[in-house]
Amino acid sequence: MADSGEDPRVTGLRTAVSRLRRELAAIPAEFPDRATAEDELAALAAMTTTGTLETPRLRASLLRVTAALGSVSALAPGLRDVRGAVDLFGVPPGV
């Protein structure tokens, strides 16, 4: 636990999601799945503030964000950071 008592994985995920949201906002181009990516990043951000972090839900959101943004090379580092942060929550049982 961090000094604040918060799980450092949550802090890391919040930071990575916030960074990717800022990077996405800085790209002026519109693309078909931008709204999906923005919605899923907002959902991930909300999960980090409410404390409701279920690994299957995190992974589903990550999959949708990756599908929406995977072809935008400028966002690859931020997307990689979000994936790394989600991976810290482990693999859900039965996978």
OpenMM code with the backbone's topology and positions (N, CA, C; nanometers):
from openmm import Vec3, app, unit

residues = "MET ALA ASP SER GLY GLU ASP PRO ARG VAL THR GLY LEU ARG THR ALA VAL SER ARG LEU ARG ARG GLU LEU ALA ALA ILE PRO ALA GLU PHE PRO ASP ARG ALA THR ALA GLU ASP GLU LEU ALA ALA LEU ALA ALA MET THR THR THR GLY THR LEU GLU THR PRO ARG LEU ARG ALA SER LEU LEU ARG VAL THR ALA ALA LEU GLY SER VAL SER ALA LEU ALA PRO GLY LEU ARG ASP VAL ARG GLY ALA VAL ASP LEU PHE GLY VAL PRO PRO GLY VAL".split()
positions = [
    Vec3(0.0826, -0.1184, 0.0000),
    Vec3(0.0000, 0.0000, 0.0000),
    Vec3(0.0875, 0.1254, 0.0000),
    Vec3(0.0430, 0.2246, -0.0694),
    Vec3(0.1135, 0.3524, -0.0717),
    Vec3(0.0898, 0.4253, 0.0597),
    Vec3(0.1614, 0.5350, 0.0811),
    Vec3(0.1457, 0.6127, 0.2041),
    Vec3(0.0011, 0.6535, 0.2278),
    Vec3(-0.0721, 0.6766, 0.1211),
    Vec3(-0.2112, 0.7184, 0.1339),
    Vec3(-0.3024, 0.6019, 0.1709),
    Vec3(-0.2479, 0.4816, 0.1732),
    Vec3(-0.3285, 0.3644, 0.2012),
    Vec3(-0.3896, 0.3045, 0.0764),
    Vec3(-0.3670, 0.3679, -0.0379),
    Vec3(-0.4217, 0.3181, -0.1644),
    Vec3(-0.3271, 0.2153, -0.2255),
    Vec3(-0.3853, 0.1166, -0.2864),
    Vec3(-0.3097, 0.0146, -0.3576),
    Vec3(-0.2301, 0.0828, -0.4691),
    Vec3(-0.0983, 0.0629, -0.4754),
    Vec3(-0.0184, 0.1282, -0.5792),
    Vec3(-0.0575, 0.0859, -0.7206),
    Vec3(-0.1189, -0.0302, -0.7350),
    Vec3(-0.1664, -0.0711, -0.8675),
    Vec3(-0.2782, 0.0202, -0.9143),
    Vec3(-0.3632, 0.0608, -0.8227),
    Vec3(-0.4736, 0.1520, -0.8558),
    Vec3(-0.4168, 0.2879, -0.8959),
    Vec3(-0.3210, 0.3357, -0.8193),
    Vec3(-0.2574, 0.4633, -0.8514),
    Vec3(-0.1921, 0.4572, -0.9893),
    Vec3(-0.1221, 0.3476, -1.0179),
    Vec3(-0.0569, 0.3309, -1.1474),
    Vec3(-0.1559, 0.3272, -1.2621),
    Vec3(-0.2663, 0.2569, -1.2423),
    Vec3(-0.3689, 0.2501, -1.3461),
    Vec3(-0.4306, 0.3873, -1.3679),
    Vec3(-0.4617, 0.4574, -1.2607),
    Vec3(-0.5203, 0.5917, -1.2720),
    Vec3(-0.4266, 0.6842, -1.3494),
    Vec3(-0.2988, 0.6792, -1.3188),
    Vec3(-0.2002, 0.7630, -1.3870),
    Vec3(-0.1902, 0.7287, -1.5353),
    Vec3(-0.1841, 0.6000, -1.5669),
    Vec3(-0.1723, 0.5572, -1.7065),
    Vec3(-0.2959, 0.5945, -1.7870),
    Vec3(-0.4134, 0.5765, -1.7287),
    Vec3(-0.5380, 0.6107, -1.7973),
    Vec3(-0.5459, 0.7619, -1.8190),
    Vec3(-0.5103, 0.8382, -1.7187),
    Vec3(-0.5139, 0.9840, -1.7299),
    Vec3(-0.4205, 1.0317, -1.8412),
    Vec3(-0.3026, 0.9742, -1.8470),
    Vec3(-0.2066, 1.0125, -1.9508),
    Vec3(-0.2612, 0.9808, -2.0896),
    Vec3(-0.3157, 0.8604, -2.1068),
    Vec3(-0.3685, 0.8215, -2.2378),
    Vec3(-0.4871, 0.9087, -2.2768),
    Vec3(-0.5707, 0.9440, -2.1815),
    Vec3(-0.6833, 1.0338, -2.2111),
    Vec3(-0.6342, 1.1697, -2.2595),
    Vec3(-0.5308, 1.2225, -2.1947),
    Vec3(-0.4743, 1.3513, -2.2375),
    Vec3(-0.4138, 1.3407, -2.3771),
    Vec3(-0.3418, 1.2317, -2.4026),
    Vec3(-0.2799, 1.2132, -2.5338),
    Vec3(-0.3856, 1.1995, -2.6431),
    Vec3(-0.4916, 1.1278, -2.6138),
    Vec3(-0.6004, 1.1127, -2.7101),
    Vec3(-0.6669, 1.2479, -2.7367),
    Vec3(-0.6886, 1.3248, -2.6328),
    Vec3(-0.7518, 1.4564, -2.6485),
    Vec3(-0.6663, 1.5506, -2.7339),
    Vec3(-0.5364, 1.5302, -2.7330),
    Vec3(-0.4460, 1.6165, -2.8089),
    Vec3(-0.4433, 1.5841, -2.9579),
    Vec3(-0.5016, 1.4717, -2.9961),
    Vec3(-0.5054, 1.4333, -3.1374),
    Vec3(-0.6331, 1.4903, -3.1983),
    Vec3(-0.6172, 1.5827, -3.2938),
    Vec3(-0.7359, 1.6487, -3.3494),
    Vec3(-0.8157, 1.5615, -3.4470),
    Vec3(-0.7530, 1.4627, -3.5023),
    Vec3(-0.8201, 1.3805, -3.6040),
    Vec3(-0.9338, 1.2997, -3.5435),
    Vec3(-1.0399, 1.2883, -3.6201),
    Vec3(-1.1508, 1.2011, -3.5813),
    Vec3(-1.1290, 1.0654, -3.6469),
    Vec3(-1.1651, 0.9609, -3.5786),
    Vec3(-1.1604, 0.8274, -3.6352),
    Vec3(-1.2791, 0.7502, -3.5818),
    Vec3(-1.3186, 0.6442, -3.6525),
    Vec3(-1.4469, 0.5784, -3.6242),
    Vec3(-1.4694, 0.5354, -3.4792),
    Vec3(-1.3662, 0.4869, -3.4114),
    Vec3(-1.3859, 0.4320, -3.2773),
    Vec3(-1.3384, 0.5238, -3.1654),
    Vec3(-1.3201, 0.6489, -3.1967),
    Vec3(-1.2710, 0.7427, -3.0950),
    Vec3(-1.3670, 0.7510, -2.9758),
    Vec3(-1.4947, 0.7602, -3.0019),
    Vec3(-1.5928, 0.7704, -2.8929),
    Vec3(-1.5896, 0.6462, -2.8046),
    Vec3(-1.5717, 0.5313, -2.8651),
    Vec3(-1.5619, 0.4068, -2.7875),
    Vec3(-1.4417, 0.4129, -2.6947),
    Vec3(-1.3284, 0.4548, -2.7490),
    Vec3(-1.2065, 0.4643, -2.6673),
    Vec3(-1.2255, 0.5639, -2.5537),
    Vec3(-1.2832, 0.6793, -2.5835),
    Vec3(-1.3055, 0.7802, -2.4803),
    Vec3(-1.3991, 0.7283, -2.3718),
    Vec3(-1.5042, 0.6582, -2.4119),
    Vec3(-1.5989, 0.6021, -2.3144),
    Vec3(-1.5325, 0.4984, -2.2249),
    Vec3(-1.4545, 0.4103, -2.2842),
    Vec3(-1.3889, 0.3045, -2.2058),
    Vec3(-1.2811, 0.3612, -2.1141),
    Vec3(-1.2082, 0.4619, -2.1616),
    Vec3(-1.1086, 0.5252, -2.0745),
    Vec3(-1.1776, 0.5968, -1.9582),
    Vec3(-1.2922, 0.6577, -1.9844),
    Vec3(-1.3689, 0.7203, -1.8762),
    Vec3(-1.4159, 0.6147, -1.7757),
    Vec3(-1.4570, 0.4992, -1.8262),
    Vec3(-1.5001, 0.3906, -1.7370),
    Vec3(-1.3837, 0.3403, -1.6527),
    Vec3(-1.2666, 0.3259, -1.7140),
    Vec3(-1.1486, 0.2828, -1.6384),
    Vec3(-1.1127, 0.3859, -1.5316),
    Vec3(-1.1185, 0.5124, -1.5681),
    Vec3(-1.0887, 0.6184, -1.4713),
    Vec3(-1.1876, 0.6133, -1.3544),
    Vec3(-1.3140, 0.5918, -1.3853),
    Vec3(-1.4153, 0.5835, -1.2802),
    Vec3(-1.3899, 0.4650, -1.1877),
    Vec3(-1.3488, 0.3534, -1.2457),
    Vec3(-1.3207, 0.2352, -1.1634),
    Vec3(-1.2087, 0.2626, -1.0636),
    Vec3(-1.1111, 0.3445, -1.1024),
    Vec3(-1.0002, 0.3726, -1.0112),
    Vec3(-1.0406, 0.4660, -0.8984),
    Vec3(-1.1480, 0.5400, -0.9165),
    Vec3(-1.1917, 0.6302, -0.8094),
    Vec3(-1.2973, 0.5668, -0.7198),
    Vec3(-1.3750, 0.4734, -0.7742),
    Vec3(-1.4787, 0.4086, -0.6935),
    Vec3(-1.4268, 0.2870, -0.6189),
    Vec3(-1.3111, 0.2357, -0.6630),
    Vec3(-1.2552, 0.1177, -0.5986),
    Vec3(-1.3128, -0.0124, -0.6505),
    Vec3(-1.3970, -0.0065, -0.7520),
    Vec3(-1.4554, -0.1266, -0.8109),
    Vec3(-1.3655, -0.1732, -0.9243),
    Vec3(-1.2672, -0.2567, -0.8900),
    Vec3(-1.1690, -0.3021, -0.9881),
    Vec3(-1.1785, -0.4534, -1.0031),
    Vec3(-1.2606, -0.4952, -1.0943),
    Vec3(-1.2762, -0.6370, -1.1232),
    Vec3(-1.1913, -0.6682, -1.2451),
    Vec3(-1.1027, -0.7656, -1.2311),
    Vec3(-1.0089, -0.7973, -1.3386),
    Vec3(-1.0781, -0.8250, -1.4713),
    Vec3(-1.1854, -0.9027, -1.4766),
    Vec3(-1.2495, -0.9250, -1.6069),
    Vec3(-1.2997, -0.7957, -1.6707),
    Vec3(-1.3523, -0.7048, -1.5913),
    Vec3(-1.4013, -0.5766, -1.6433),
    Vec3(-1.2856, -0.4891, -1.6904),
    Vec3(-1.1761, -0.4884, -1.6141),
    Vec3(-1.0577, -0.4129, -1.6561),
    Vec3(-1.0080, -0.4635, -1.7910),
    Vec3(-1.0002, -0.5951, -1.8045),
    Vec3(-0.9495, -0.6544, -1.9282),
    Vec3(-1.0445, -0.6292, -2.0459),
    Vec3(-1.1735, -0.6324, -2.0213),
    Vec3(-1.2701, -0.6050, -2.1286),
    Vec3(-1.2563, -0.4608, -2.1769),
    Vec3(-1.2421, -0.3680, -2.0834),
    Vec3(-1.2231, -0.2279, -2.1213),
    Vec3(-1.0924, -0.2109, -2.1971),
    Vec3(-0.9868, -0.2749, -2.1494),
    Vec3(-0.8579, -0.2674, -2.2180),
    Vec3(-0.8690, -0.3199, -2.3603),
    Vec3(-0.9397, -0.4293, -2.3789),
    Vec3(-0.9569, -0.4867, -2.5124),
    Vec3(-1.0291, -0.3882, -2.6046),
    Vec3(-1.1334, -0.3251, -2.5553),
    Vec3(-1.2069, -0.2280, -2.6377),
    Vec3(-1.1214, -0.1052, -2.6700),
    Vec3(-1.0445, -0.0576, -2.5727),
    Vec3(-0.9569, 0.0574, -2.5973),
    Vec3(-0.8498, 0.0193, -2.7001),
    Vec3(-0.7932, -0.0970, -2.6856),
    Vec3(-0.6903, -0.1424, -2.7790),
    Vec3(-0.7469, -0.1567, -2.9196),
    Vec3(-0.8654, -0.2122, -2.9309),
    Vec3(-0.9282, -0.2262, -3.0627),
    Vec3(-0.9547, -0.0896, -3.1249),
    Vec3(-0.9926, 0.0067, -3.0428),
    Vec3(-1.0256, 0.1398, -3.0935),
    Vec3(-0.9023, 0.2226, -3.1276),
    Vec3(-0.7949, 0.2038, -3.0522),
    Vec3(-0.6783, 0.2903, -3.0675),
    Vec3(-0.5545, 0.2209, -3.1221),
    Vec3(-0.5614, 0.0919, -3.1400),
    Vec3(-0.4435, 0.0147, -3.1786),
    Vec3(-0.3752, 0.0612, -3.3049),
    Vec3(-0.4490, 0.1235, -3.3957),
    Vec3(-0.3883, 0.1684, -3.5211),
    Vec3(-0.3338, 0.3103, -3.5131),
    Vec3(-0.3488, 0.3763, -3.3993),
    Vec3(-0.2995, 0.5136, -3.3834),
    Vec3(-0.1615, 0.5050, -3.3175),
    Vec3(-0.0578, 0.5053, -3.4009),
    Vec3(0.0779, 0.4802, -3.3517),
    Vec3(0.1233, 0.5821, -3.2472),
    Vec3(0.0755, 0.7040, -3.2555),
    Vec3(0.1145, 0.8069, -3.1580),
    Vec3(0.0689, 0.7720, -3.0169),
    Vec3(-0.0323, 0.6866, -3.0052),
    Vec3(-0.0856, 0.6505, -2.8740),
    Vec3(-0.0290, 0.5187, -2.8214),
    Vec3(0.0581, 0.4548, -2.8975),
    Vec3(0.1108, 0.3238, -2.8584),
    Vec3(0.1790, 0.3237, -2.7214),
    Vec3(0.2655, 0.4200, -2.6904),
    Vec3(0.3278, 0.4166, -2.5572),
    Vec3(0.2263, 0.4284, -2.4430),
    Vec3(0.1299, 0.5180, -2.4569),
    Vec3(0.0276, 0.5333, -2.3533),
    Vec3(-0.0588, 0.4099, -2.3402),
    Vec3(-0.0927, 0.3500, -2.4535),
    Vec3(-0.1729, 0.2276, -2.4522),
    Vec3(-0.0953, 0.1143, -2.3856),
    Vec3(0.0338, 0.1073, -2.4136),
    Vec3(0.1198, 0.0059, -2.3518),
    Vec3(0.1239, 0.0245, -2.1998),
    Vec3(0.1278, 0.1500, -2.1542),
    Vec3(0.1282, 0.1770, -2.0099),
    Vec3(-0.0022, 0.1333, -1.9438),
    Vec3(-0.1147, 0.1582, -2.0109),
    Vec3(-0.2439, 0.1146, -1.9561),
    Vec3(-0.2471, -0.0377, -1.9489),
    Vec3(-0.2018, -0.1028, -2.0535),
    Vec3(-0.1997, -0.2492, -2.0525),
    Vec3(-0.1128, -0.3015, -1.9376),
    Vec3(0.0044, -0.2432, -1.9206),
    Vec3(0.0918, -0.2851, -1.8110),
    Vec3(0.0263, -0.2667, -1.6755),
    Vec3(-0.0464, -0.1571, -1.6593),
    Vec3(-0.1148, -0.1306, -1.5326),
    Vec3(-0.2275, -0.2308, -1.5091),
    Vec3(-0.3013, -0.2649, -1.6131),
    Vec3(-0.4087, -0.3648, -1.6007),
    Vec3(-0.3483, -0.5019, -1.5706),
    Vec3(-0.2368, -0.5346, -1.6348),
    Vec3(-0.1723, -0.6647, -1.6133),
    Vec3(-0.1319, -0.6862, -1.4680),
    Vec3(-0.1051, -0.5799, -1.3955),
    Vec3(-0.0670, -0.5928, -1.2545),
    Vec3(-0.1799, -0.6487, -1.1686),
    Vec3(-0.3007, -0.6445, -1.2194),
    Vec3(-0.4145, -0.6985, -1.1438),
    Vec3(-0.4296, -0.8486, -1.1628),
    Vec3(-0.3430, -0.9079, -1.2449),
    Vec3(-0.3424, -1.0524, -1.2615),
    Vec3(-0.4427, -1.1027, -1.3605),
    Vec3(-0.4365, -1.2329, -1.3770),
    Vec3(-0.5253, -1.3016, -1.4710),
    Vec3(-0.6466, -1.3515, -1.3930),
    Vec3(-0.7664, -1.3275, -1.4456),
    Vec3(-0.8847, -1.3759, -1.3738),
    Vec3(-0.8872, -1.5281, -1.3683),
    Vec3(-0.9454, -1.5841, -1.2661),
    Vec3(-0.9543, -1.7296, -1.2545),
    Vec3(-1.0216, -1.7918, -1.3765),
    Vec3(-0.9733, -1.9055, -1.4166),
    Vec3(-1.0343, -1.9783, -1.5269),
    Vec3(-0.9828, -1.9378, -1.6638),
    Vec3(-0.8840, -1.8489, -1.6686),
    Vec3(-0.8304, -1.8064, -1.7986),
    Vec3(-0.7001, -1.8745, -1.8240),
] * unit.nanometer
topology = app.Topology()
chain = topology.addChain("A")
for resn in residues:
    res = topology.addResidue(resn, chain)
    for name in ("N", "CA", "C"):
        topology.addAtom(name, app.Element.getBySymbol(name[0]), res)
